[in-house]
Amino acid sequence: MSELFRIVNGALRLDIDKVRNYTAFLADKLEKAGDVSSAGRLRKMLEESDQQLRPAGAAFARALPVDEDSRFPLIEQVNLKSVSEAPVVLGQDQWDTVNEFLSIAKSYALADTDVLSTSLSLLMYGPPGTGKSRLARHIAKELGLDLYVARLDGLISSFLGSTSKNIRALFDFAAKTPCVLFLDEFDAIAKLRGDSQELGELKRVVNSFIQNLDTLGSHSIVIAATNHRELLDSAVWRRFSYRLALDFPSAELREKMWTTFSGTMEFTEREIALLVDLSEGFTGSDIREVYVRLRRRQLTKHEHPGLKDAFQVLQNMGIGEGEDRRFLSLLRSKDVPGIAASLRERNAKLYSHAALADLLGVSKATAHRWAAGTEIETNG
């Protein structure tokens, strides 16, 4: 069991925190495996060596690192047991990367003396809302590890000399604690490299981060996420053995999402096909939010939302978004006949007159007249 190697390694290095943390983690694993007796013995040993006795079965407390000046926490633990969310939807190529990462993580640190001595790391990049944080939670759950989130903008002190100390404290914690360390908003430090003020000190901060990551050790798992891949220094990219792009979902993935969410909505296959097309340029988080809003309508109105309800929410979700994200900016307009005509022109088979009538909440004859009338005006 890999925890035993880590406990012995901590003992040989006189690292009491590492010994305690991994012993507590081993006790939890033994208890889950059904060996309650051994788990109890390990916890009793921890209690007897601790200054403050804790009741058997209580989670072993770990002191979280804080900024020395502000006392602001540098890291926070995510309660994975209280998180309930829809399944992660990825393409097969993306799942291949994730599953390889998980497979290696489960056997990577069999011993601290293994030739693979560097930390196992994954860098995720892509637009906001594409599932980076959710995937980090999924990985931590799959590995049975606690997830600790460090927001790098919080690590950056107003006293630049303190930032390197904060980074050191963060990685010291990760080195002594069985966990997945999630570096969210990872570009926070990379952005600073372009700042004309105190550039020399900022470069030292980045170097400090790279050095700490290099020396973290094979028992540590690090996941980073950024919305701005172009801001990351090439030296930072090289520190991550696995890289995963998360972009706007394809039509195939959107269909999986809508199918997953439609169980309580009673959407037909035809309606799902329309929603898949209409949600082009939406993130998985956007589609999830549409579903949540439709569920609220369902609960308040005591009836199943229709296609018109879904279309209205999609229109509202598009307000304020850039043209690169929403393929039909005209859907936000008040020109309903123009909407009908444009959708008909986009795909006449998909957007039949009956489908347009359902989307816009009008009769089939009205939908036909709007589409035909606008087309005549355009062609005339």
N, C-alpha and C positions, 0 to 999 in steps of 0.2 A: 504494500500500500504506500503510495507516494508520500502521504503525510508523515509517515515514520521517518523517511529520509530527511524531510524538512525539519522535523522536531530534533533529530540528532544533529543536523547541521547547525541549528540555532543554539543547541546546548554547547557544541564544540566552540562556537564563536562567542559564547557567553551572552547571547542575544535573548534575554528572558522574555521580551515581548513576543518574539517569533515563536518561542517554545510554547507560551501560554495560548496564543491565538490558534496555532495549528493543533494543539492538544484539544482545545474546545471544539474546533472544526471536526477533528477525528471522532470526538464523542458524539457529535450530532450525526455523523455518517453511520456510526455503529448503531445508534438508536434507530435510525431509519431502516437499517438493514435487519433489525430485530434483535440485536445483541444488547439488550437493555442493561444487563448486568455489567458488561465491560464499560459501557457508556457511563454508568453510575460511578464505577470505580475511578475512571479518569476525572470526572467532575469533582469527586470527593478529594482527589489529589490536588486539584486546582484550588478548591476551597481551603484546604489545610495550609497551602503555601501562600494564600492571599491574606492581606492585612484585614480586609473586611469579608467575613464569611457571607456567602450567597446561598440561598436555598437550592437544593439539588434540582437540576432541570432548567435553572434560569439561564438565559443567554449570557455568554461571557461578555462583559462590557469592554469596549475598545475606545480608548481616548482618541477623538478625532482631531487632526491638526488644525490650528487656527493661526491667523496672522498675528504676529507678536505685538504689533502696534494697535490695531483696531480690535483685536480679538474676534474678528469676523471668521466664521468657519470656512475652511478651504475646501471642504468636501462634505457631501451629505449621502446618507445611505437611502437607497430606494427600497421601500417595503414591497417586495415582489409578490407577496401573498395577497396584498390588498388590491393589486392591479388586475383588472378584468378587461380584456380587450379582444378585438377580433383577431383571427389568425393572420400571420404575416403572409402577404401575397407577393411572390417574387417570380421572375422568369427562371427557366431551368439553369441557364448559365450562372445566374446569381446564386441560386441554391447550391450549385456545385461548389462555388467558392466558400459559401457559408458552411456547408457540410464538411468540406475538407478542413476548414479551420476548427470546427467542433471536434472532428475526429482526432486531429493532431493535439488539440488542447487537452483531450481526455487522457492522452498517453505521453504528452510532451515532457513533463517534468518528473519522470520516474525516479530521478535522483539528481541532486544538485551537481554531481560530478559528470553528468552526461555531456557529451561533446557539443550538444546543442545548448549552449550556455546563455544565449540571449533570450530576452523576453519574447513571448508570442504576441504579435501585434497586428491589428486590423485597422485600416483607415477607410472610412466611408465618406463619400462626397456626393453632393447633389443638391438640388433646390430644396428649400424648406418644405416640410410636409410630405417628403417621400419615404419616411419610415425609418430614419436613422436611429432615433432614440428607441423606437419600438423594437427594432432588430437587436439593439444592445441588451434590452430586457430579455428578449427571447434567448439570446446566447447565454446570459447569466443563468436563466432558468434551466436550460438544457444541461449546463455544467454543474448545477446544484451549488452555485457560488453566490455570495452576496454581491450586489452591484453598488458601487460607490461612484457618485458623479462629482466631478470637479469642473466648475465653470472657470475657464482660464481668465476671463475678464475679472473674476473675483480674486484670482491669484495675484493680479497685477497691483502692486501697492503704489500709493502716491509717492513713496520713497523707493525709487527704482532699485536701490541696493537691497531692499527687503524682498523684492520679487524673487530673486535667486534663492533666498532662504525659504520662501514659501514653496517653491518648486522642489527644493531638497526635502522639505518636511512632507510634501505630498508623496514623493517616491519612497521615502523611508517608511511611511505608513503602508504603502502597497507592497513593499518588500517583506514586511513582517505579518501581513494579513492575507489569508486565503480569500481572494476576491477577484472580481473583474473591475478594473479601473477604467471609467468612461470619461474621456476628455471631450466634453461638449464644447461647441463654439471654438474649435481648435485653432481657427485662424486668428484668434485674438492676439497672440504673440506675433504671428507672421505679419499682421497689419502694421504692427509697431516698427517693423524693420524699415518701412518706407518713411517713417517720421523723420523730419529734418532736425528735430530737437533731440539732444542727448543720444545721438545715433550710436556712439561708441558704447555707452552703457546698455542700450537696447540690444546690440549685437551680443554683448556678454550674457544677457538674459537668455537669448536664443541658444547660445552655446551651452549654457548651464542646463537648459532643458534637454538638449541632445545628449549631453554627457550623462545625465541622470537616466535617460531612457536606455542608453547603451549599457549601463552597469546595473540595470534592474534585476537581471537574473532570470533563469529559465522557469522559475516557479510562478512568475507573474504574467498576467494576461491584461493587455492594454488595448482598448478600443478608442479610437478618436473619430470625431465627426466634424465636418466643415461644410458650410454652404458656399464657400468661396475657394475652390481648389486653386484658382489662379494666384492666390496670395501666399501660398505655401512655398517655402524655400526648397530647393532641390535636395538639400542635405536632410531636410525633414522627411521628404518622400522616401528617401533611401532607408530610413529607420523602420519602416513598416513593411513586414514580410508579406502581408496580404492587403490588397486594395480592392474596394468594391464601389462601383458607380451605381447610384440610385437616382434614376431619372423619372420623368413623368411616365406613368404606366401606359403600356401599349394597349391596343384595342382588346387583345387577348386577355391581358391582366385585368383590364376594366370589366370585362365580362365576368371574370371570376369574382371580382369584388361585388358587382351588382347581384350576381347569383347568390353569393353568400348572404348579402344583406336583405335579399328580397323574400326570404322565408316568411317573415311576418307581414310583408307588404302585399303579398299575393299578386305580384306582377307577372304577366305572361311572358313567354319567350319573345313575342313581338315587341312588347313594351321594354323589355330588357335590351333588345337590340337597338331601340331608339335611344335609351338612356346611355348606352355605351357610346354611341356616336355623338350625342349631345355633350358628353363629359370629356371629350377630347381636350387635352391641355389642363385637365384637373389633376391634382395629386391624389394619392390614396387617402391622405388626410382630408382633402376636400370632399371626396366621395363619402367618406365616413361621416363627415359633418352633415351632408345632405341626408343621409340615412337617419341620423339622430334627430334632425329637425322634422323629418317625416314621421318618425315615431312619436314625437311630441304632439304633432297634429292628430295622429291616430288616437292617442290617449285622451286628448281634450275633446275631440269631436266624436269619439266612439264609433269611428268608421274607418275603413281602410282607405288610405290616401290613393288618389288616382294619378294617372299620367299627368294631368294638368297641375296637380299639386307638386309633383316632382319637377316639372318644367319651371314652375314659378320659383322654386328654391334654387334650381340651377341658375336661373337668370339673376336672382339676388346675389348668389355667391360670386357671380362674375363682376359685380360692381366694384370699380376701383382697381381691378387687376389689369396688368399690362397686356398689350396686344399679342405678346409672344406666348401668353398662357391661354388665352381664350380665342378659339378659332372663329367664333361668330360674334364680333362686337355688336352687330346689329341686333342681337337678341336682347340687348339692354335698352334698345330704343322703344318708343311707343308706337312705332309704325308696324302694327300687327299684320296688316295685309302684306307689307314688305317682308316681314319675317316668314310668312307662309310661302311667299314666292321664292325667297332665297333658300329655304329648306327644300322646297320642291326641286329647285335647280340643282342643289347639292346632290341629291339622290332621290330621283322620282320614285323608284321602286320602294325604298325604305319609307320615304315620307309620302305615303299615299294620301289621298284626300281624306280618307277615314282616319289615318294617323294624325294628320294636321288638325282635324276636328277635335280629336281627343286631347291633343297637346294644348290647343288654344281655347278649348271650352266652347266651341261653336258648332253649328250644324255642319254636316258634310257638304251640303249645298253652298253654305257660306264660305267654307274653306276652299271649295272648287272655284267659286267666283273670285275670291281674293287672289288666289294664285294665278288664275287665268287672266283676270283684269290687269294685274301688275305686269304679267308677261306681255300682254298686248301693248301696254303703254311703253314698255322697254323696247319692244321690237318695232314699234311704230315710229 
